[in-house]
Amino acid sequence: MVNQLIFDLSLPAPTYARADFVVADGNREALAWIDRWPDWPAPALALSGPVGCGKTHLGRIWAARTQAAIIEGKDLDGKTVADLTALADASRAIVIEQAERTPERALFHLYNLVRERGGSLLLIAEHPPAHWRIHLPDLASRLRAAPAVAVAPPDDDLLGSIILKQLADRQLHAGAGVVHYLVAHMERSADAARRVVAALDRRALVERREIDRRLAADVLEELAMAEGGKA
């Protein structure tokens, strides 16, 4: 019965607030570009990095500041020029997640429409546009002219800082060595840090245990089993 209570391992919804973004060497330049808006040298900025590096968080920070529309690249498939014009008219700032999956002609037209209106595009992808397979020369030239900045995956210091902040936000205390143990054994992403700390909180509460290395090991094993069950 206890296990049934604590095995709810769904990822808590991230807030994406600016205050929750932990700055480190691997993301400092990208954050500077986000803060630099609207002083961008082109209508678009390309933000790239591996899953879990924080690029979506940066995109949400920019979207909150600019009141941007947020769309998935694949969702522009089949959109007409009239559809894209309506989007550009409604939102002068637009975030495109998984931008490399955007149909080329849709992205080309949207880029031009946003530029004509003095707006901005934030293109978020795993790889920079220079690594995309772009067949439209005019689109390729526009994206080459846009600044591109990469976000590195969390290093040990950043991941540890994220875990510590998550613990502090929940008013939790972790025993000596817990953070180092987690950093050495967990998935290296901010989302994983949130998941792990939420699971530690639940399990410590239900089982009335201290958050120590043994509990950390149990939680990581629990999460691994849950992820394996989803495969």
C-alpha positions in Angstrom: 0.0 0.0 0.0 2.9 2.4 0.8 4.4 1.8 -2.6 1.1 2.6 -4.3 1.1 6.0 -2.5 4.6 7.0 -3.5 4.9 5.7 -7.0 3.2 8.7 -8.6 6.3 9.8 -10.5 4.7 12.2 -12.9 7.0 15.2 -13.5 5.8 18.3 -11.7 4.9 21.1 -14.1 7.9 23.5 -14.3 7.2 27.2 -13.7 9.7 28.5 -16.3 10.0 31.7 -14.2 13.1 33.8 -14.6 13.8 33.4 -10.9 13.9 29.6 -11.3 16.6 29.7 -14.1 20.0 28.8 -12.7 22.8 30.7 -14.6 26.0 28.9 -15.4 28.8 29.0 -17.9 27.0 26.8 -20.3 23.9 29.0 -20.6 25.2 32.5 -19.8 25.7 33.6 -23.4 22.3 32.3 -24.4 20.6 34.2 -21.5 22.5 37.3 -22.6 21.0 37.1 -26.0 17.6 36.7 -24.6 18.1 39.7 -22.4 19.5 41.7 -25.4 16.2 41.7 -27.2 14.9 43.7 -29.0 18.5 44.7 -29.9 19.0 41.7 -32.1 20.9 42.1 -35.4 18.3 40.0 -37.3 14.6 39.2 -37.0 15.4 35.8 -35.7 17.6 34.2 -33.0 18.4 30.4 -33.1 18.8 28.8 -29.7 20.0 25.2 -29.8 21.1 22.5 -27.4 20.5 18.9 -26.2 17.3 17.8 -24.5 17.2 19.0 -20.9 19.8 21.8 -21.3 17.3 24.6 -20.4 16.6 26.0 -23.9 12.9 25.7 -23.4 13.1 27.6 -20.1 15.0 30.4 -21.9 12.3 30.4 -24.6 9.6 30.8 -21.9 11.5 33.6 -20.3 11.6 35.4 -23.6 8.0 34.7 -24.3 6.9 36.1 -21.0 8.8 39.2 -21.7 7.6 39.7 -25.2 4.1 38.2 -24.9 5.2 35.8 -27.7 3.1 33.1 -29.2 4.6 29.6 -28.7 4.1 27.0 -31.4 5.7 23.7 -32.4 7.4 23.7 -35.8 5.4 20.7 -37.1 2.2 22.6 -36.3 2.9 24.9 -39.2 2.5 22.0 -41.7 -0.3 22.8 -44.1 -0.6 26.4 -43.1 -1.4 28.8 -45.9 0.1 32.2 -46.4 -3.1 33.7 -45.1 -2.8 31.6 -41.9 0.8 32.7 -41.4 -0.2 36.3 -42.1 -2.8 36.1 -39.4 -0.3 34.6 -37.0 2.3 37.4 -37.7 -0.4 40.0 -37.3 -1.6 38.6 -34.0 1.9 38.1 -32.5 4.9 40.2 -33.4 7.0 37.8 -31.3 6.9 34.1 -31.9 8.7 31.1 -30.3 9.0 28.0 -32.5 9.9 24.9 -30.6 11.5 22.0 -32.5 12.1 24.6 -35.2 14.0 22.1 -37.4 10.7 20.3 -38.0 9.0 23.4 -39.5 8.1 23.0 -43.2 10.6 25.2 -45.1 8.1 27.2 -47.1 6.1 28.0 -43.9 9.2 29.1 -42.1 10.4 31.1 -45.1 7.0 33.0 -45.3 6.7 33.5 -41.6 10.2 34.8 -41.4 9.4 37.4 -44.1 6.1 38.3 -42.5 7.7 38.8 -39.1 10.5 40.9 -40.6 8.0 43.1 -42.4 6.2 43.8 -39.2 9.4 44.5 -37.2 8.8 41.4 -35.1 11.1 38.7 -33.9 11.3 34.9 -34.1 13.0 32.7 -31.5 13.9 29.3 -33.2 14.5 26.6 -30.6 16.0 23.3 -31.8 18.4 20.6 -30.8 20.9 21.6 -33.5 21.7 25.1 -35.0 20.3 25.9 -38.5 23.7 25.4 -40.0 23.1 21.7 -39.4 19.6 21.5 -40.8 18.9 20.1 -44.2 17.5 23.2 -45.9 16.6 23.1 -49.5 15.3 26.6 -50.1 18.3 28.8 -50.7 16.5 32.0 -49.7 15.6 30.4 -46.3 19.1 29.1 -45.8 20.6 32.6 -46.4 18.2 34.2 -44.0 19.0 31.7 -41.2 22.7 32.0 -41.9 22.3 35.8 -41.2 20.6 35.2 -37.9 22.6 34.9 -34.7 22.8 31.3 -33.3 23.7 30.5 -29.7 24.1 27.1 -28.1 23.2 26.0 -24.6 25.4 23.3 -23.1 24.1 20.4 -21.1 24.2 20.9 -17.3 27.7 20.3 -15.9 28.1 19.0 -12.3 28.0 22.4 -10.7 24.9 23.5 -12.5 23.0 20.3 -11.9 24.0 20.4 -8.3 22.8 24.0 -8.1 19.4 23.1 -9.7 19.0 20.2 -7.2 19.8 22.5 -4.2 17.3 25.1 -5.4 14.6 22.5 -5.9 15.3 21.3 -2.3 15.3 24.8 -0.9 12.0 25.7 -2.8 10.4 22.7 -1.0 12.1 23.6 2.3 13.8 20.2 2.3 17.2 19.4 3.9 19.4 16.7 2.3 22.1 14.9 4.2 25.8 15.2 3.4 26.8 13.8 0.1 23.2 13.4 -1.3 23.6 16.1 -4.0 26.9 14.7 -5.1 25.5 11.2 -5.3 22.5 12.4 -7.3 24.7 14.4 -9.7 26.8 11.3 -10.3 24.0 8.9 -11.0 21.0 10.7 -12.4 19.9 11.8 -15.9 21.6 15.1 -16.6 18.8 17.6 -17.1 16.9 20.2 -15.2 13.6 18.3 -15.8 15.2 15.2 -14.2 16.3 17.3 -11.2 12.7 18.4 -10.6 11.5 14.8 -11.0 14.1 13.5 -8.5 13.5 16.1 -5.9 9.7 15.7 -6.1 10.1 12.0 -5.7 12.5 12.5 -2.7 9.9 14.8 -1.1 7.0 12.3 -1.6 8.9 9.3 -0.4 10.5 11.0 2.6 7.1 12.2 3.7 5.3 8.9 3.3 8.0 6.8 4.8 9.1 9.3 7.4 12.7 9.0 6.3 15.6 11.5 6.2 16.8 12.5 2.7 20.0 10.6 2.7 22.1 8.7 0.2 20.1 5.5 0.8 16.8 7.3 0.0 18.4 8.9 -3.0 19.5 5.5 -4.3 16.0 4.1 -3.7 14.4 7.0 -5.6 16.7 6.8 -8.6 16.0 3.0 -8.8 12.3 3.8 -8.5 12.4 6.3 -11.3 14.5 4.0 -13.5 11.9 1.3 -13.1 9.1 3.7 -13.9 10.9 4.9 -17.1 11.6 1.3 -18.1 7.9 0.5 -17.8 7.1 3.3 -20.2 9.4 2.0 -22.9 
